[in-house]
Amino acid sequence: MRMVGGYPERVENLYYLYLFMLRAFSKAKPHLEDFTCYTGHAREDVQCRKEMRQLLRSKLICSPNFDESAVFSEGVEDKAQVLAQIHAHLSNITKLMDCTSCAKCRLWGKVAMTGLSAAMKVVLEDLPFRGSGPPALQRTEIVAMVNFLKQLSESVGAVQRLLRLHRQQQNDPAKTDVTPQSAEQKPQSEEAGTESHHDDL
């Protein structure tokens, strides 16, 4: 709880990343609506498509509060430079994952980086989601995005609970709002429509 309550910038960064992922799903909606789930089991395929549509109809995705134009301030040249820097940082983080001794931590870390990289392509690189060309996102990228959104959604919910406990311990009843202005709705993992078996998309 001290890792959350004493470091408000960490909470802000979490919300920022969560809103960024929601924006990615919003922009990729035309592509994701047509996504074909194939698990090898017809019943699970139907359930997967149903839950994907429920996810894309959620209020958090249909009413995004992230403005990607604010990321770039100096026009096209600045955009290219910023994108190159971000991709370099993500690549370095992914390489560092190989040094992690915990196999589970290494796996989920790489899933998160894959999901974030895919979201970067969607939000900041204006991928085409219509037409007869190759798919804008690969299957592995979509699976990673769904799983990363699920993890973020659960983290946001956990942080809100921890913040309430922290403020109770600080005996400061005036601080009752645990949600930043940019994310006024209380996120819930189930509201985002992500379920654990999305691993089998």
Buried (B, 14 or more C-beta within 10 A) or exposed (E): EEEBBEEEEEBEEBBBBBBBBBBBBBBBBEBBEEBEBEBEEEEBBEBBBEBBEEBBEBEBBEEBBBEBEEBBEEEEEEBEEBBEEBEEEBEEBBEEBEEEEEEEEBEBBBBBBBBBBBBBBBBBEEBEBEEEEEEBBEEEBBBBBBBBBBBBBBBBBEBBEBBBEBBEEEEEEEEEEBBBEEBEEEBBBEBBBBBEEBEBB
